[in-house]
């Protein structure tokens, strides 16, 4: 789809069709793992084509309104080092949504933190990757800090039959919607919850069942929001909302409040006019 001018143009035009028909403010491209330099260059070309179509539509139908173009990108160096981050920024990307989770899981041989903020030099097996390293790499590659949105997980990754972080395990057990993955709203399942101040990460461990679950808590989210503010990043996002709790332990609420609540939200007017939508209620502003 991204490998030729013709297919990129088709994709870009169809994306704008969706935007104008449904009354959206933009599009997010989730292509996390371009496998080669050719694919990385194709991604830049795809984003350039989409930005061109967005701006063209806006000039004709939306009075120059700036439609948003964002990307979801990885926090693992094997993947982000292949990306043309500076060129993507120059192509007109407004927001770089960093998927700062899944650092450890069923593919590993030892239990580890799945969304830690920092590495733990004394315990390298606990933190195979880190958000701080990824953020520094994006900044060094030319991505403006205020365009980076830090992704936070609303789920935990489990490791069964383990003695703890950095230790071997056997199996990942069942889960909320996939084996080894539990929604935050059902955590902790059992055991003791520990906050690792060095790594900026939380986990639960049950010494009786020998189950460890790596997941964010209110404390770790507040630590990450503080990091976002100190680095001048664009904000936070979550994957995904149905996993959150609805009580005082809500992680979305913790991030929202730590970033200033309603006073910190973008209050600029979004587009309300889509005169050529194929749906009458949107076309006639009745949505």
SULWO-V251330 format. One record per pair of residues at least 12 apart in sequence whose C-alpha atoms are under 10 Angstrom apart, sorted by sequence separation. I is the first residue (numbers start at 1). J is the second residue. If there is no record, write none. Layout:
i: <I I>
j: <J J>
This chain:
i: <15 31 54 55 73 101 102 103 104 112 113 114 115 116 117 118 119 159 160 161 191 192 193 202 203 224 240 272 273 15 54 101 102 103 112 113 114 116 117 118 119 135 158 159 160 191 192 193 201 202 203 238 272 29 54 100 101 102 111 112 113 114 115 116 117 118 119 135 158 159 160 190 191 192 201 202 203 238 272 51 54 100 101 110 111 112 113 114 115 116 117 118 135 157 158 188 189 190 191 192 201 202 221 237 272 51 99 100 101 109 110 111 112 113 114 115 116 117 118 157 158 187 188 189 190 191 200 201 202 236 29 51 71 100 112 113 117 158 187 188 189 190 191 202 203 238 29 51 110 117 157 188 190 191 201 202 237 50 70 131 156 190 191 193 200 201 202 236 237 108 131 156 160 191 192 193 194 200 201 235 236 29 104 155 157 158 159 190 191 193 195 199 200 235 47 69 70 71 74 75 104 157 158 159 189 190 191 193 195 197 200 201 27 47 69 70 71 72 73 74 75 76 104 157 158 189 190 194 197 200 201 236 27 47 68 69 70 71 72 73 74 75 76 103 104 156 157 158 188 189 193 195 196 200 235 26 68 69 70 71 72 73 74 75 76 103 104 156 157 188 195 68 69 70 71 72 73 74 75 76 103 155 156 157 187 188 197 27 67 68 69 70 71 72 73 74 75 76 102 103 155 156 157 187 188 26 66 74 75 101 103 154 155 156 187 100 101 154 155 156 187 188 222 225 226 229 235 100 101 153 154 155 156 187 218 219 221 225 229 235 100 153 154 155 156 182 184 218 220 221 224 225 228 99 100 155 156 181 182 183 184 217 218 219 222 223 225 226 98 180 181 182 184 217 218 221 222 225 226 8 12 16 20 100 181 217 218 220 221 222 224 225 3 8 11 12 15 16 19 100 216 218 219 222 223 3 9 12 13 14 17 98 115 218 222 2 5 8 9 12 13 16 17 20 98 115 217 218 221 222 2 3 4 8 11 12 15 16 20 115 126 127 128 165 173 2 3 7 8 9 10 11 12 13 14 15 16 32 44 48 52 114 126 127 164 172 2 3 5 8 9 10 12 13 16 17 25 26 27 28 29 30 31 32 33 40 43 44 47 48 51 52 75 98 125 126 164 165 171 172 1 2 4 5 8 9 12 13 16 20 25 26 27 28 29 30 31 32 33 40 41 43 44 47 48 50 51 114 115 125 126 164 169 170 172 2 3 4 8 12 16 20 25 26 27 28 29 30 31 32 40 41 42 44 45 46 47 48 49 50 51 96 114 115 123 124 125 163 164 169 2 3 9 24 25 26 27 28 29 30 31 32 33 35 36 39 40 41 44 45 47 48 49 50 113 114 123 162 163 164 169 2 5 9 13 24 25 26 27 28 29 30 32 35 38 39 40 43 44 47 48 113 114 162 163 1 2 33 34 37 39 40 43 44 46 47 48 112 158 160 161 162 33 34 36 37 41 44 45 47 111 112 156 157 158 159 160 161 164 2 32 33 35 36 37 40 41 44 96 111 112 156 158 161 162 163 164 165 19 32 34 35 40 44 95 96 111 156 161 162 163 164 165 33 34 44 95 96 100 101 110 111 160 161 162 163 164 165 33 93 94 95 96 97 98 99 100 101 160 161 162 16 32 95 96 97 98 99 100 101 102 105 106 111 159 160 161 76 77 85 86 89 90 94 95 96 97 98 99 100 101 105 106 110 111 112 113 159 160 76 77 81 85 86 89 90 94 95 96 97 98 99 100 101 104 105 106 111 112 113 158 159 160 75 76 80 85 86 87 88 89 93 94 95 96 97 98 99 101 102 103 104 105 110 111 112 158 159 75 76 83 85 86 87 88 89 96 101 102 104 110 111 112 157 158 159 75 77 81 85 86 87 101 110 111 112 156 157 158 75 76 77 80 81 84 85 86 109 110 111 156 157 158 183 184 185 186 75 76 80 83 84 85 86 89 109 110 111 155 156 157 183 184 185 186 187 75 109 110 111 155 156 183 184 185 186 74 75 77 81 108 109 110 155 156 183 184 185 80 108 109 111 154 155 156 182 183 184 185 75 153 154 183 185 75 106 152 153 154 29 106 152 153 185 28 106 184 185 28 32 106 184 185 28 29 30 32 105 176 184 28 29 131 153 28 130 131 152 130 127 152 106 126 106 127 150 75 105 106 150 75 105 120 122 123 70 71 72 74 120 121 150 70 73 120 121 150 72 118 119 120 149 116 117 118 119 120 148 116 117 118 119 116 117 118 119 146 113 116 117 118 145 146 148 150 155 115 116 117 148 149 150 151 152 153 154 155 115 116 146 147 148 149 150 151 152 153 154 155 113 115 116 145 146 147 148 149 150 151 152 153 154 155 113 114 115 145 146 147 148 149 150 151 152 153 154 155 156 113 114 144 145 146 147 148 149 150 151 152 153 154 155 113 114 144 145 146 149 151 154 155 113 144 145 153 154 112 153 154 132 131 135 132 136 135 154 154 116 135 153 154 113 114 115 116 152 112 113 114 115 116 152 111 112 113 114 115 111 112 113 114 111 113 117 152 116 117 115 117 117 116 105 104 117 102 101 101 97 96 97 98 99 100 101 95 97 98 99 97 99 97 67 66 67 65 66 65 63 62 62 63 62 61 62 61 62 61 61 25 24 25 23 24 25 23 24 23 23 24 23 22 23 20 21 20 21 23 19 20 21 22 20 21 22 23 20 21 22 19 20 21 17 18 20 21 22 23 17 18 22 23 17 21 22 20 21 23 20 23 22>
j: <27 43 66 67 85 113 114 115 116 124 125 126 127 128 129 130 131 171 172 173 203 204 205 214 215 236 252 284 285 28 67 114 115 116 125 126 127 129 130 131 132 148 171 172 173 204 205 206 214 215 216 251 285 43 68 114 115 116 125 126 127 128 129 130 131 132 133 149 172 173 174 204 205 206 215 216 217 252 286 66 69 115 116 125 126 127 128 129 130 131 132 133 150 172 173 203 204 205 206 207 216 217 236 252 287 67 115 116 117 125 126 127 128 129 130 131 132 133 134 173 174 203 204 205 206 207 216 217 218 252 46 68 88 117 129 130 134 175 204 205 206 207 208 219 220 255 47 69 128 135 175 206 208 209 219 220 255 69 89 150 175 209 210 212 219 220 221 255 256 128 151 176 180 211 212 213 214 220 221 255 256 50 125 176 178 179 180 211 212 214 216 220 221 256 69 91 92 93 96 97 126 179 180 181 211 212 213 215 217 219 222 223 50 70 92 93 94 95 96 97 98 99 127 180 181 212 213 217 220 223 224 259 51 71 92 93 94 95 96 97 98 99 100 127 128 180 181 182 212 213 217 219 220 224 259 51 93 94 95 96 97 98 99 100 101 128 129 181 182 213 220 94 95 96 97 98 99 100 101 102 129 181 182 183 213 214 223 54 94 95 96 97 98 99 100 101 102 103 129 130 182 183 184 214 215 54 94 102 103 129 131 182 183 184 215 129 130 183 184 185 216 217 251 254 255 258 264 130 131 183 184 185 186 217 248 249 251 255 259 265 131 184 185 186 187 213 215 249 251 252 255 256 259 131 132 187 188 213 214 215 216 249 250 251 254 255 257 258 131 213 214 215 217 250 251 254 255 258 259 42 46 50 54 134 215 251 252 254 255 256 258 259 38 43 46 47 50 51 54 135 251 253 254 257 258 39 45 48 49 50 53 134 151 254 258 39 42 45 46 49 50 53 54 57 135 152 254 255 258 259 40 41 42 46 49 50 53 54 58 153 164 165 166 203 211 41 42 46 47 48 49 50 51 52 53 54 55 71 83 87 91 153 165 166 203 211 42 43 45 48 49 50 52 53 56 57 65 66 67 68 69 70 71 72 73 80 83 84 87 88 91 92 115 138 165 166 204 205 211 212 42 43 45 46 49 50 53 54 57 61 66 67 68 69 70 71 72 73 74 81 82 84 85 88 89 91 92 155 156 166 167 205 210 211 213 44 45 46 50 54 58 62 67 68 69 70 71 72 73 74 82 83 84 86 87 88 89 90 91 92 93 138 156 157 165 166 167 205 206 211 45 46 52 67 68 69 70 71 72 73 74 75 76 78 79 82 83 84 87 88 90 91 92 93 156 157 166 205 206 207 212 46 49 53 57 68 69 70 71 72 73 74 76 79 82 83 84 87 88 91 92 157 158 206 207 46 47 78 79 82 84 85 88 89 91 92 93 157 203 205 206 207 79 80 82 83 87 90 91 93 157 158 202 203 204 205 206 207 210 49 79 80 82 83 84 87 88 91 143 158 159 203 205 208 209 210 211 212 67 80 82 83 88 92 143 144 159 204 209 210 211 212 213 82 83 93 144 145 149 150 159 160 209 210 211 212 213 214 83 143 144 145 146 147 148 149 150 151 210 211 212 67 83 146 147 148 149 150 151 152 153 156 157 162 210 211 212 128 129 137 138 141 142 146 147 148 149 150 151 152 153 157 158 162 163 164 165 211 212 129 130 134 138 139 142 143 147 148 149 150 151 152 153 154 157 158 159 164 165 166 211 212 213 129 130 134 139 140 141 142 143 147 148 149 150 151 152 153 155 156 157 158 159 164 165 166 212 213 130 131 138 140 141 142 143 144 151 156 157 159 165 166 167 212 213 214 131 133 137 141 142 143 157 166 167 168 212 213 214 132 133 134 137 138 141 142 143 166 167 168 213 214 215 240 241 242 243 133 134 138 141 142 143 144 147 167 168 169 213 214 215 241 242 243 244 245 134 168 169 170 214 215 242 243 244 245 134 135 137 141 168 169 170 215 216 243 244 245 141 169 170 172 215 216 217 243 244 245 246 137 215 216 245 247 138 169 215 216 217 93 170 216 217 249 93 171 249 250 94 98 172 250 251 95 96 97 99 172 243 251 96 97 199 221 97 199 200 221 200 199 224 179 199 180 201 224 150 180 181 225 151 181 196 198 199 147 148 149 151 197 198 227 148 151 198 199 228 151 197 198 199 228 196 197 198 199 200 228 197 198 199 200 198 199 200 201 228 196 199 200 201 228 229 231 233 238 199 200 201 232 233 234 235 236 237 238 239 200 201 231 232 233 234 235 236 237 238 239 240 199 201 202 231 232 233 234 235 236 237 238 239 240 241 200 201 202 232 233 234 235 236 237 238 239 240 241 242 243 201 202 232 233 234 235 236 237 238 239 240 241 242 243 202 203 233 234 235 238 240 243 244 203 234 235 243 244 203 244 245 224 224 228 227 231 231 250 251 214 233 251 252 212 213 214 215 251 212 213 214 215 216 252 212 213 214 215 216 213 214 215 216 214 216 220 255 220 221 220 223 224 224 214 214 227 214 215 216 234 234 235 236 237 238 239 234 236 237 238 237 239 238 270 270 271 270 271 271 271 271 272 273 273 273 274 274 275 275 276 270 270 271 270 271 272 271 272 272 273 274 274 274 275 273 274 274 275 277 274 275 276 277 276 277 278 279 277 278 279 277 278 279 276 277 279 280 281 282 277 278 282 283 278 282 283 282 283 285 283 287 287>
